[in-house]
Amino acid sequence: MQMGYGTGTGSGPDDTSGPPNIPRALLWYEKAVAQNQPDAMNALAEMYESGWGVDVDMQKAIELYQRAESFGEKDCLAALGRIFKEQKTEDGYTKALAYLLKAVEHNEEDTEAFFHIAELYENGWGVAADKNKAIEYYKKAAEFDDVEDATEALKRLGVSDE
């Protein structure tokens, strides 16, 4: 895992120092994934999701994030929720909410997850629209980090600065 990160960023030890080498990083991540290392699964999923050094492949990203979760990785939960939310289907919204709720259960300061949950409730995506729940989750997002976007959403919902 460290070899993949170091090679990809150019910050690795010994022969991985220097300019980033994405193909080599990809190789190291794939080797670590083959050894069932969930942090490597998560990192490789991020590459496929963002198109960093590889073609964007959302299905591959989902599979890797889900595999990482099956090995106990929790940092992938908000990413899975975001991906399913972005599918803009009822099934996607339902899956998104499940993953996002797991994310905030695991990490009570997961700003991204709180924000996406709030959007689901605000817009009635996959759940009954619930302004009060949307406000609750936007406030949590603002409390932990996502101040600007969450504050803007709260104003849109008629909640003034406190």
C-alpha positions in Angstrom: 0.0 0.0 0.0 2.7 2.5 1.0 4.6 1.7 -2.2 1.5 2.6 -4.3 1.0 5.8 -2.5 4.7 6.8 -2.5 5.1 5.9 -6.2 1.9 7.8 -7.2 2.9 10.9 -5.3 6.6 10.8 -5.8 7.1 10.8 -2.0 8.1 7.2 -1.5 11.2 5.7 0.0 14.3 4.7 -2.1 13.4 4.1 -5.7 9.9 5.5 -5.4 11.1 9.0 -4.7 11.0 11.5 -7.5 8.3 12.4 -10.0 5.0 10.6 -9.6 4.8 7.3 -11.6 1.1 6.5 -11.9 1.4 3.3 -13.8 3.8 1.9 -11.2 1.5 3.1 -8.4 -1.4 1.4 -10.1 0.7 -1.8 -10.2 1.5 -1.6 -6.5 -2.1 -0.9 -5.5 -3.3 -3.9 -7.7 -0.7 -6.1 -5.9 -2.0 -5.0 -2.5 -5.6 -5.5 -3.6 -4.7 -9.0 -4.6 -3.5 -9.5 -1.0 -6.8 -8.3 0.3 -5.6 -5.0 1.7 -8.7 -2.9 2.2 -6.8 0.5 2.3 -5.4 -0.4 -1.2 -8.9 -1.3 -2.4 -10.1 2.1 -1.2 -7.1 3.9 -2.9 -7.6 2.1 -6.1 -11.3 2.8 -6.1 -10.5 6.5 -5.7 -8.3 6.3 -8.8 -11.1 4.7 -10.8 -13.7 7.1 -9.5 -11.6 10.2 -10.3 -9.8 9.0 -13.4 -6.4 9.6 -11.7 -4.1 7.7 -14.0 -6.8 5.4 -15.3 -10.0 5.7 -17.3 -13.0 6.6 -15.1 -14.8 3.4 -14.3 -17.5 3.9 -11.7 -18.5 0.2 -11.7 -15.0 -0.8 -10.9 -14.8 1.9 -8.2 -18.0 0.7 -6.6 -16.8 -2.9 -6.6 -13.5 -2.0 -5.0 -15.2 0.3 -2.4 -17.7 -2.5 -1.6 -14.9 -5.1 -1.4 -12.9 -2.8 1.0 -16.0 -2.5 3.1 -16.3 -6.3 3.3 -12.8 -6.3 4.8 -13.8 -3.7 7.5 -12.7 -0.5 5.7 -15.0 2.3 6.8 -13.6 5.3 5.0 -15.2 4.1 1.8 -18.8 4.4 3.1 -19.3 8.1 2.3 -17.8 7.6 -1.2 -20.2 4.8 -1.9 -23.1 6.9 -0.7 -22.0 9.8 -2.9 -21.6 7.6 -6.0 -25.1 6.0 -5.5 -26.7 9.4 -4.9 -25.2 10.7 -8.1 -26.9 7.9 -10.0 -30.1 9.9 -9.5 -32.4 6.8 -9.3 -34.7 5.6 -6.5 -32.5 2.5 -6.0 -29.4 4.7 -6.0 -30.9 7.1 -3.4 -31.9 4.2 -1.2 -28.4 2.6 -1.3 -26.9 6.1 -0.8 -28.8 6.7 2.4 -27.8 3.3 3.8 -24.1 3.9 3.1 -24.2 7.5 4.3 -25.9 6.5 7.6 -23.3 3.8 8.1 -20.6 6.4 7.5 -21.9 8.8 10.2 -22.4 5.9 12.5 -18.7 5.1 12.1 -17.4 8.6 12.0 -19.5 11.2 13.8 -17.6 14.0 12.1 -18.0 12.8 8.5 -19.0 16.1 7.0 -19.5 14.7 3.4 -21.9 12.1 4.6 -23.9 14.5 6.8 -24.2 16.9 3.8 -25.4 14.2 1.4 -27.9 12.9 3.9 -29.3 16.4 4.3 -29.6 16.8 0.5 -31.5 13.5 0.4 -34.0 14.7 3.0 -34.3 18.2 1.6 -35.1 17.0 -1.9 -37.1 13.8 -0.9 -34.6 11.7 -2.9 -35.2 8.1 -1.8 -36.9 9.2 1.4 -39.9 11.3 2.3 -38.9 15.0 2.1 -38.3 16.2 5.6 -37.1 19.8 6.1 -36.4 19.3 9.8 -34.1 16.3 9.2 -32.4 18.2 6.4 -31.8 21.1 8.7 -30.5 18.7 11.4 -28.0 17.1 9.0 -26.9 20.4 7.5 -26.2 21.7 11.0 -24.0 18.7 11.7 -22.1 19.2 8.4 -21.6 22.9 9.4 -20.5 21.9 12.9 -17.7 19.7 11.7 -16.3 21.4 8.6 -18.6 22.0 5.6 -19.5 25.4 6.9 -20.0 27.4 3.7 -22.1 24.9 1.7 -24.1 23.9 4.8 -24.7 27.5 5.9 -25.9 28.3 2.4 -28.3 25.3 2.5 -29.6 26.3 5.9 -30.3 29.8 4.7 -32.1 28.4 1.7 -34.3 26.4 4.2 -35.0 29.6 6.2 -32.6 29.0 9.1 -30.7 32.1 10.1 -27.2 32.2 11.5 -27.0 31.2 15.1 
